[in-house]
Amino acid sequence: MTMQQMLPPAERAVRVLGGDLTERSLRLHLEGLSGVDAVGLEARAAALGTRSIKTASKRWALDKIIALTDLTTLEGADTPGKVRSLVAKGLNPDPSDPSTPKVAAVCAYGDMVPAAVAALGGAHGDPDEGGISVAAVATAFPSGRASLAVKLADTRDAVANGADEIDMVIDRGAFLAGRYGTVFEQIVAVKEACRRDDGSSASLKVILETGELTTYDNVRRASWLAILAGGDFIKTSTGKVAPAATLPVTLLMLEVVRDWHRLTGERVGVKPAGGIRASKDAIKYLVTVAETAGEEWLQPHLFRFGASSLLNDVLLQRQKITTGHYSGPDYVTVD
C-alpha cells in the first residue's frame, strides 16, 4: 500500500489535518510541531516531583495507584497457573484488609487471556464500574518485528479470546526512518482488528517504546501520530527496553493529550509502563497527571500504571500508615 493513495479512514486525523490524508500532509503536520524545550520539560517534571503529600492524601494516593494499575506478567515462562495467581492478587491485593481496592486490569500475552477471563469470572468487567479488565499485548510484542498480517492475526486472536484492551507496539524502525504513513496505517488497521462481531471494540493502547525514540521531539511526534490514527491510550514502553517510563516523557505525553482535548474535545489516556517500582515515584506521576491534564484523568479509562512489582510496595506503604510500622517481606506475595 503506497502513501500516494488516500490513507485508511481516520476521522480524527482528517478533522485535524484537513482535506486528503496523505504522507505529505501527515509529515508536514508532525514535523511542524514545535520543538520540545528539554531543559524546561525536565525542570517542570522535577518540580512536580517535589510536591509533598500529607498522610490523609497519601492514603488516598496509594489507593488510587492500585485502582489505576495494570497488574502485569509478560514472561516467556508464563503459565495459566501464574495468570490465575495474578488475577487472585488483582482481585484481593491485601487479604488482611478488605478495604484495599482492586486493580484496573490484568495484562498478559494473548494466549493467556482465556485463563485470565476464567479466573476473573463475574469480576471481569469495566474498571470504571468496579470490574477488572483483561489486557493483552499484541502485534509481535515487544519488538513489533512481524508482518502486518501477523500483527492483525495476533490482535484478532486476543480479542476473540476475551481481551478488553489491546496493547500494541508501533514499528519503531519505520517511525525513525520517517515512514510515518506506514506507522499510521498499521495503527489504523490494528484499531479495526480490535472490533468484535457485535460492533463493540477493545480499547487500543499504542506503545511508543520511548526509550528507542531517542529524543523528546520524536516522543511528541509519535504521540500525535498514535492519537491521529485512533489510539485510545498512548503508552510509554513495553518494559523490555531501558529507559522505560520516565517522569519527563510521561509529562510530555500528558501535554499532548491535554492539547488534543483542547483541540477536539476528545480525551485520550496515558499509560507509563516499566521501571515504576516505588510508591513515592508513582505518587509523582499522579501529581503530574492532575497538574497537567487535570484530575479528571485520574480514572481507569484515562490513566494506568503498567507494573508488576509496584503493587507490593504500595501494599507495604498502606500497612505502614495503618499500623505505624513496616511489615516483613512475607507480608506481600513475591511475583
Disulfide bonds with the S-S distance in Angstrom:
none
